[in-house]
Amino acid sequence: MVKESTAGKLRYLLTNFEFMSILFILTGLYYITTGIQFWMTDYWVHAMSESKGMATIYFSVAAITGPVSGVVLGGIMFAKIGGF
């Protein structure tokens, strides 16, 4: 068995189109999500004149129910169209 060098493995990853596409997509998604997390409570406090505690609760509810409902509704949708 021939061991590939670390540089060779890195070169393989950097030239792998699927890997790099997913990497950039996830990086963009996390960048946007982090921005929303950071600025949403600030927006509620300053623009909507809510208390910091209530703004945190509003954001927490949205941040928890959004992904959960997406998984549940996505599972139902995929099951209706025949699954994977």
N, CA, C and O atoms as a printed pandas DataFrame, in Angstrom:
     atom_number atom_name residue_name chain_id  residue_number  x_coord  y_coord  z_coord
0              1         N          MET        A               1    0.843   -1.178    0.000
1              2        CA          MET        A               1    0.000    0.000    0.000
2              3         C          MET        A               1    0.888    1.240    0.000
3              4         O          MET        A               1    1.786    1.360    0.833
4              5         N          VAL        A               2    0.645    2.151   -0.916
5              6        CA          VAL        A               2    1.436    3.364   -1.043
6              7         C          VAL        A               2    0.756    4.469   -0.251
7              8         O          VAL        A               2   -0.436    4.732   -0.411
8              9         N          LYS        A               3    1.551    5.116    0.615
9             10        CA          LYS        A               3    1.004    6.224    1.411
10            11         C          LYS        A               3    1.141    7.513    0.617
11            12         O          LYS        A               3    2.203    7.831    0.081
12            13         N          GLU        A               4    0.044    8.238    0.558
13            14        CA          GLU        A               4    0.057    9.516   -0.148
14            15         C          GLU        A               4    0.468   10.605    0.839
15            16         O          GLU        A               4    0.119   10.550    2.018
16            17         N          SER        A               5    1.203   11.583    0.352
17            18        CA          SER        A               5    1.672   12.657    1.224
18            19         C          SER        A               5    0.506   13.585    1.577
19            20         O          SER        A               5   -0.533   13.579    0.917
20            21         N          THR        A               6    0.699   14.369    2.613
21            22        CA          THR        A               6   -0.306   15.338    3.026
22            23         C          THR        A               6   -0.557   16.359    1.927
23            24         O          THR        A               6   -1.701   16.749    1.691
24            25         N          ALA        A               7    0.501   16.795    1.255
25            26        CA          ALA        A               7    0.346   17.750    0.156
26            27         C          ALA        A               7   -0.470   17.144   -0.979
27            28         O          ALA        A               7   -1.270   17.839   -1.607
28            29         N          GLY        A               8   -0.278   15.867   -1.246
29            30        CA          GLY        A               8   -1.048   15.190   -2.288
30            31         C          GLY        A               8   -2.520   15.091   -1.935
31            32         O          GLY        A               8   -3.387   15.276   -2.789
32            33         N          LYS        A               9   -2.799   14.798   -0.665
33            34        CA          LYS        A               9   -4.187   14.734   -0.209
34            35         C          LYS        A               9   -4.848   16.114   -0.283
35            36         O          LYS        A               9   -6.006   16.240   -0.683
36            37         N          LEU        A              10   -4.102   17.131    0.105
37            38        CA          LEU        A              10   -4.623   18.495    0.058
38            39         C          LEU        A              10   -4.875   18.925   -1.386
39            40         O          LEU        A              10   -5.894   19.550   -1.678
40            41         N          ARG        A              11   -3.965   18.596   -2.275
41            42        CA          ARG        A              11   -4.129   18.913   -3.691
42            43         C          ARG        A              11   -5.371   18.221   -4.247
43            44         O          ARG        A              11   -6.115   18.809   -5.031
44            45         N          TYR        A              12   -5.594   16.969   -3.839
45            46        CA          TYR        A              12   -6.778   16.235   -4.286
46            47         C          TYR        A              12   -8.058   16.946   -3.834
47            48         O          TYR        A              12   -8.991   17.104   -4.622
48            49         N          LEU        A              13   -8.104   17.372   -2.577
49            50        CA          LEU        A              13   -9.288   18.059   -2.075
50            51         C          LEU        A              13   -9.518   19.387   -2.781
51            52         O          LEU        A              13  -10.648   19.710   -3.145
52            53         N          LEU        A              14   -8.461   20.152   -2.975
53            54        CA          LEU        A              14   -8.588   21.473   -3.592
54            55         C          LEU        A              14   -8.957   21.408   -5.067
55            56         O          LEU        A              14   -9.472   22.383   -5.613
56            57         N          THR        A              15   -8.706   20.288   -5.719
57            58        CA          THR        A              15   -9.074   20.147   -7.124
58            59         C          THR        A              15  -10.359   19.339   -7.308
59            60         O          THR        A              15  -10.792   19.107   -8.436
60            61         N          ASN        A              16  -10.961   18.913   -6.208
61            62        CA          ASN        A              16  -12.209   18.165   -6.264
62            63         C          ASN        A              16  -13.371   19.162   -6.330
63            64         O          ASN        A              16  -13.656   19.857   -5.355
64            65         N          PHE        A              17  -14.035   19.226   -7.480
65            66        CA          PHE        A              17  -15.087   20.218   -7.720
66            67         C          PHE        A              17  -16.245   20.076   -6.728
67            68         O          PHE        A              17  -16.716   21.078   -6.191
68            69         N          GLU        A              18  -16.705   18.865   -6.480
69            70        CA          GLU        A              18  -17.835   18.663   -5.577
70            71         C          GLU        A              18  -17.493   19.118   -4.157
71            72         O          GLU        A              18  -18.287   19.797   -3.505
72            73         N          PHE        A              19  -16.315   18.740   -3.690
73            74        CA          PHE        A              19  -15.894   19.126   -2.345
74            75         C          PHE        A              19  -15.804   20.639   -2.208
75            76         O          PHE        A              19  -16.301   21.208   -1.236
76            77         N          MET        A              20  -15.174   21.290   -3.176
77            78        CA          MET        A              20  -15.008   22.747   -3.106
78            79         C          MET        A              20  -16.352   23.458   -3.226
79            80         O          MET        A              20  -16.565   24.478   -2.571
80            81         N          SER        A              21  -17.261   22.941   -4.050
81            82        CA          SER        A              21  -18.588   23.543   -4.169
82            83         C          SER        A              21  -19.326   23.495   -2.847
83            84         O          SER        A              21  -19.875   24.502   -2.400
84            85         N          ILE        A              22  -19.341   22.340   -2.226
85            86        CA          ILE        A              22  -20.017   22.193   -0.935
86            87         C          ILE        A              22  -19.338   23.056    0.115
87            88         O          ILE        A              22  -20.012   23.660    0.950
88            89         N          LEU        A              23  -18.026   23.122    0.084
89            90        CA          LEU        A              23  -17.285   23.949    1.036
90            91         C          LEU        A              23  -17.687   25.416    0.918
91            92         O          LEU        A              23  -17.949   26.066    1.930
92            93         N          PHE        A              24  -17.738   25.944   -0.304
93            94        CA          PHE        A              24  -18.104   27.349   -0.498
94            95         C          PHE        A              24  -19.566   27.613   -0.158
95            96         O          PHE        A              24  -19.896   28.660    0.399
96            97         N          ILE        A              25  -20.441   26.669   -0.491
97            98        CA          ILE        A              25  -21.860   26.834   -0.171
98            99         C          ILE        A              25  -22.064   26.868    1.343
99           100         O          ILE        A              25  -22.784   27.728    1.849
100          101         N          LEU        A              26  -21.445   25.952    2.061
101          102        CA          LEU        A              26  -21.590   25.929    3.521
102          103         C          LEU        A              26  -20.951   27.156    4.168
103          104         O          LEU        A              26  -21.475   27.690    5.146
104          105         N          THR        A              27  -19.829   27.596    3.625
105          106        CA          THR        A              27  -19.192   28.801    4.152
106          107         C          THR        A              27  -20.115   30.002    3.995
107          108         O          THR        A              27  -20.269   30.789    4.929
108          109         N          GLY        A              28  -20.727   30.151    2.832
109          110        CA          GLY        A              28  -21.680   31.242    2.617
110          111         C          GLY        A              28  -22.886   31.135    3.519
111          112         O          GLY        A              28  -23.348   32.136    4.066
112          113         N          LEU        A              29  -23.401   29.928    3.681
113          114        CA          LEU        A              29  -24.549   29.714    4.557
114          115         C          LEU        A              29  -24.230   30.091    5.995
115          116         O          LEU        A              29  -25.020   30.775    6.645
116          117         N          TYR        A              30  -23.089   29.656    6.496
117          118        CA          TYR        A              30  -22.706   29.987    7.869
118          119         C          TYR        A              30  -22.424   31.475    8.031
119          120         O          TYR        A              30  -22.713   32.048    9.082
120          121         N          TYR        A              31  -21.870   32.101    7.011
121          122        CA          TYR        A              31  -21.615   33.539    7.061
122          123         C          TYR        A              31  -22.927   34.306    7.191
123          124         O          TYR        A              31  -23.042   35.206    8.023
124          125         N          ILE        A              32  -23.906   33.954    6.379
125          126        CA          ILE        A              32  -25.206   34.619    6.425
126          127         C          ILE        A              32  -25.913   34.334    7.745
127          128         O          ILE        A              32  -26.473   35.245    8.355
128          129         N          THR        A              33  -25.892   33.087    8.190
129          130        CA          THR        A              33  -26.546   32.716    9.444
130          131         C          THR        A              33  -25.934   33.453   10.626
131          132         O          THR        A              33  -26.655   33.931   11.502
132          133         N          THR        A              34  -24.627   33.546   10.656
133          134        CA          THR        A              34  -23.961   34.261   11.747
134          135         C          THR        A              34  -24.318   35.737   11.722
135          136         O          THR        A              34  -24.530   36.341   12.773
136          137         N          GLY        A              35  -24.387   36.320   10.538
137          138        CA          GLY        A              35  -24.796   37.721   10.425
138          139         C          GLY        A              35  -26.199   37.943   10.940
139          140         O          GLY        A              35  -26.459   38.915   11.649
140          141         N          ILE        A              36  -27.108   37.046   10.585
141          142        CA          ILE        A              36  -28.484   37.158   11.066
142          143         C          ILE        A              36  -28.521   37.014   12.585
143          144         O          ILE        A              36  -29.207   37.782   13.261
144          145         N          GLN        A              37  -27.798   36.048   13.124
145          146        CA          GLN        A              37  -27.773   35.858   14.572
146          147         C          GLN        A              37  -27.242   37.096   15.274
147          148         O          GLN        A              37  -27.765   37.494   16.314
148          149         N          PHE        A              38  -26.213   37.702   14.716
149          150        CA          PHE        A              38  -25.594   38.855   15.365
150          151         C          PHE        A              38  -26.479   40.088   15.283
151          152         O          PHE        A              38  -26.647   40.798   16.274
152          153         N          TRP        A              39  -27.047   40.349   14.108
153          154        CA          TRP        A              39  -27.766   41.598   13.901
154          155         C          TRP        A              39  -29.249   41.544   14.252
155          156         O          TRP        A              39  -29.858   42.591   14.471
156          157         N          MET        A              40  -29.845   40.363   14.310
157          158        CA          MET        A              40  -31.289   40.298   14.530
158          159         C          MET        A              40  -31.689   40.830   15.903
159          160         O          MET        A              40  -32.638   41.607   16.009
160          161         N          THR        A              41  -30.986   40.427   16.945
161          162        CA          THR        A              41  -31.341   40.932   18.273
162          163         C          THR        A              41  -31.075   42.431   18.371
163          164         O          THR        A              41  -31.830   43.154   19.021
164          165         N          ASP        A              42  -30.015   42.896   17.735
165          166        CA          ASP        A              42  -29.727   44.324   17.723
166          167         C          ASP        A              42  -30.839   45.097   17.008
167          168         O          ASP        A              42  -31.230   46.181   17.441
168          169         N          TYR        A              43  -31.337   44.531   15.919
169          170        CA          TYR        A              43  -32.441   45.157   15.182
170          171         C          TYR        A              43  -33.690   45.249   16.050
171          172         O          TYR        A              43  -34.347   46.289   16.094
172          173         N          TRP        A              44  -34.017   44.156   16.742
173          174        CA          TRP        A              44  -35.209   44.162   17.602
174          175         C          TRP        A              44  -35.076   45.185   18.720
175          176         O          TRP        A              44  -36.051   45.849   19.069
176          177         N          VAL        A              45  -33.885   45.318   19.283
177          178        CA          VAL        A              45  -33.688   46.245   20.403
178          179         C          VAL        A              45  -33.760   47.694   19.924
179          180         O          VAL        A              45  -34.445   48.510   20.541
180          181         N          HIS        A              46  -33.067   48.025   18.840
181          182        CA          HIS        A              46  -32.970   49.414   18.427
182          183         C          HIS        A              46  -34.091   49.865   17.491
183          184         O          HIS        A              46  -34.646   50.947   17.684
184          185         N          ALA        A              47  -34.429   49.080   16.507
185          186        CA          ALA        A              47  -35.442   49.500   15.531
186          187         C          ALA        A              47  -36.857   49.218   16.009
187          188         O          ALA        A              47  -37.774   49.986   15.720
188          189         N          MET        A              48  -37.041   48.130   16.732
189          190        CA          MET        A              48  -38.381   47.749   17.164
190          191         C          MET        A              48  -38.658   48.116   18.626
191          192         O          MET        A              48  -39.759   47.881   19.124
192          193         N          SER        A              49  -37.679   48.683   19.306
193          194        CA          SER        A              49  -37.802   49.140   20.704
194          195         C          SER        A              49  -38.252   48.049   21.667
195          196         O          SER        A              49  -39.071   48.287   22.554
196          197         N          GLU        A              50  -37.711   46.858   21.483
197          198        CA          GLU        A              50  -37.978   45.754   22.408
198          199         C          GLU        A              50  -36.851   45.674   23.427
199          200         O          GLU        A              50  -35.749   46.172   23.198
200          201         N          SER        A              51  -37.144   45.038   24.556
201          202        CA          SER        A              51  -36.088   44.833   25.550
202          203         C          SER        A              51  -35.122   43.765   25.025
203          204         O          SER        A              51  -35.469   42.960   24.161
204          205         N          LYS        A              52  -33.915   43.780   25.566
205          206        CA          LYS        A              52  -32.907   42.814   25.117
206          207         C          LYS        A              52  -33.349   41.382   25.430
207          208         O          LYS        A              52  -33.100   40.463   24.649
208          209         N          GLY        A              53  -33.999   41.205   26.565
209          210        CA          GLY        A              53  -34.483   39.872   26.947
210          211         C          GLY        A              53  -35.531   39.337   25.981
211          212         O          GLY        A              53  -35.475   38.175   25.580
212          213         N          MET        A              54  -36.493   40.187   25.606
213          214        CA          MET        A              54  -37.534   39.757   24.685
214          215         C          MET        A              54  -36.953   39.519   23.287
215          216         O          MET        A              54  -37.353   38.577   22.603
216          217         N          ALA        A              55  -36.021   40.360   22.864
217          218        CA          ALA        A              55  -35.391   40.169   21.557
218          219         C          ALA        A              55  -34.665   38.831   21.509
219          220         O          ALA        A              55  -34.702   38.138   20.493
220          221         N          THR        A              56  -34.012   38.472   22.596
221          222        CA          THR        A              56  -33.315   37.186   22.665
222          223         C          THR        A              56  -34.309   36.038   22.607
223          224         O          THR        A              56  -34.053   35.035   21.942
224          225         N          ILE        A              57  -35.424   36.169   23.285
225          226        CA          ILE        A              57  -36.450   35.120   23.254
226          227         C          ILE        A              57  -37.021   34.981   21.847
227          228         O          ILE        A              57  -37.163   33.865   21.348
228          229         N          TYR        A              58  -37.352   36.100   21.199
229          230        CA          TYR        A              58  -37.884   36.052   19.834
230          231         C          TYR        A              58  -36.907   35.352   18.897
231          232         O          TYR        A              58  -37.291   34.479   18.118
232          233         N          PHE        A              59  -35.652   35.742   18.983
233          234        CA          PHE        A              59  -34.665   35.132   18.100
234          235         C          PHE        A              59  -34.490   33.651   18.417
235          236         O          PHE        A              59  -34.385   32.832   17.504
236          237         N          SER        A              60  -34.459   33.302   19.697
237          238        CA          SER        A              60  -34.289   31.896   20.078
238          239         C          SER        A              60  -35.429   31.038   19.545
239          240         O          SER        A              60  -35.197   29.940   19.039
240          241         N          VAL        A              61  -36.644   31.527   19.655
241          242        CA          VAL        A              61  -37.793   30.774   19.141
242          243         C          VAL        A              61  -37.666   30.582   17.621
243          244         O          VAL        A              61  -37.880   29.484   17.107
244          245         N          ALA        A              62  -37.321   31.652   16.917
245          246        CA          ALA        A              62  -37.174   31.549   15.463
246          247         C          ALA        A              62  -36.020   30.626   15.079
247          248         O          ALA        A              62  -36.134   29.845   14.134
248          249         N          ALA        A              63  -34.908   30.717   15.812
249          250        CA          ALA        A              63  -33.728   29.912   15.490
250          251         C          ALA        A              63  -33.955   28.427   15.781
251          252         O          ALA        A              63  -33.354   27.572   15.131
252          253         N          ILE        A              64  -34.803   28.120   16.737
253          254        CA          ILE        A              64  -35.070   26.717   17.080
254          255         C          ILE        A              64  -36.160   26.141   16.183
255          256         O          ILE        A              64  -36.009   25.041   15.651
256          257         N          THR        A              65  -37.255   26.874   16.012
257          258        CA          THR        A              65  -38.375   26.325   15.248
258          259         C          THR        A              65  -38.114   26.308   13.745
259          260         O          THR        A              65  -38.657   25.453   13.046
260          261         N          GLY        A              66  -37.308   27.217   13.231
261          262        CA          GLY        A              66  -37.035   27.253   11.793
262          263         C          GLY        A              66  -36.387   25.979   11.279
263          264         O          GLY        A              66  -36.940   25.337   10.386
264          265         N          PRO        A              67  -35.235   25.589   11.811
265          266        CA          PRO        A              67  -34.599   24.355   11.326
266          267         C          PRO        A              67  -35.424   23.100   11.610
267          268         O          PRO        A              67  -35.483   22.192   10.781
268          269         N          VAL        A              68  -36.053   23.050   12.773
269          270        CA          VAL        A              68  -36.850   21.867   13.120
270          271         C          VAL        A              68  -38.028   21.723   12.164
271          272         O          VAL        A              68  -38.287   20.633   11.653
272          273         N          SER        A              69  -38.738   22.817   11.921
273          274        CA          SER        A              69  -39.874   22.731   11.002
274          275         C          SER        A              69  -39.393   22.438    9.578
275          276         O          SER        A              69  -40.087   21.756    8.824
276          277         N          GLY        A              70  -38.226   22.939    9.203
277          278        CA          GLY        A              70  -37.677   22.616    7.886
278          279         C          GLY        A              70  -37.386   21.134    7.734
279          280         O          GLY        A              70  -37.652   20.553    6.681
280          281         N          VAL        A              71  -36.844   20.518    8.773
281          282        CA          VAL        A              71  -36.558   19.081    8.724
282          283         C          VAL        A              71  -37.853   18.285    8.667
283          284         O          VAL        A              71  -37.981   17.352    7.873
284          285         N          VAL        A              72  -38.817   18.656    9.514
285          286        CA          VAL        A              72  -40.085   17.919    9.553
286          287         C          VAL        A              72  -40.831   18.073    8.224
287          288         O          VAL        A              72  -41.232   17.079    7.618
288          289         N          LEU        A              73  -41.016   19.310    7.774
289          290        CA          LEU        A              73  -41.739   19.531    6.523
290          291         C          LEU        A              73  -40.987   18.978    5.320
291          292         O          LEU        A              73  -41.603   18.472    4.382
292          293         N          GLY        A              74  -39.670   19.069    5.343
293          294        CA          GLY        A              74  -38.874   18.483    4.258
294          295         C          GLY        A              74  -39.012   16.970    4.212
295          296         O          GLY        A              74  -39.096   16.379    3.135
296          297         N          GLY        A              75  -39.035   16.345    5.385
297          298        CA          GLY        A              75  -39.230   14.887    5.437
298          299         C          GLY        A              75  -40.590   14.479    4.914
299          300         O          GLY        A              75  -40.715   13.496    4.182
300          301         N          ILE        A              76  -41.626   15.248    5.296
301          302        CA          ILE        A              76  -42.969   14.949    4.795
302          303         C          ILE        A              76  -43.033   15.141    3.286
303          304         O          ILE        A              76  -43.616   14.323    2.574
304          305         N          MET        A              77  -42.436   16.219    2.804
305          306        CA          MET        A              77  -42.461   16.511    1.366
306          307         C          MET        A              77  -41.748   15.408    0.575
307          308         O          MET        A              77  -42.269   14.929   -0.432
308          309         N          PHE        A              78  -40.571   15.012    1.026
309          310        CA          PHE        A              78  -39.832   13.973    0.305
310          311         C          PHE        A              78  -40.546   12.635    0.383
311          312         O          PHE        A              78  -40.498   11.859   -0.571
312          313         N          ALA        A              79  -41.208   12.347    1.500
313          314        CA          ALA        A              79  -41.962   11.101    1.607
314          315         C          ALA        A              79  -43.121   11.081    0.604
315          316         O          ALA        A              79  -43.422   10.038    0.023
316          317         N          LYS        A              80  -43.767   12.228    0.405
317          318        CA          LYS        A              80  -44.903   12.307   -0.524
318          319         C          LYS        A              80  -44.471   12.153   -1.982
319          320         O          LYS        A              80  -45.222   11.625   -2.802
320          321         N          ILE        A              81  -43.254   12.617   -2.306
321          322        CA          ILE        A              81  -42.824   12.508   -3.707
322          323         C          ILE        A              81  -42.026   11.221   -3.969
323          324         O          ILE        A              81  -41.469   11.043   -5.052
324          325         N          GLY        A              82  -41.975   10.340   -2.988
325          326        CA          GLY        A              82  -41.360    9.027   -3.235
326          327         C          GLY        A              82  -40.091    8.765   -2.472
327          328         O          GLY        A              82  -39.502    7.697   -2.640
328          329         N          GLY        A              83  -39.634    9.682   -1.640
329          330        CA          GLY        A              83  -38.433    9.462   -0.855
330          331         C          GLY        A              83  -37.173    9.610   -1.683
331          332         O          GLY        A              83  -37.194   10.137   -2.795
332          333         N          PHE        A              84  -36.093    9.140   -1.124
333          334        CA          PHE        A              84  -34.797    9.312   -1.780
334          335         C          PHE        A              84  -34.638    8.253   -2.843
335          336         O          PHE        A              84  -33.614    8.210   -3.524
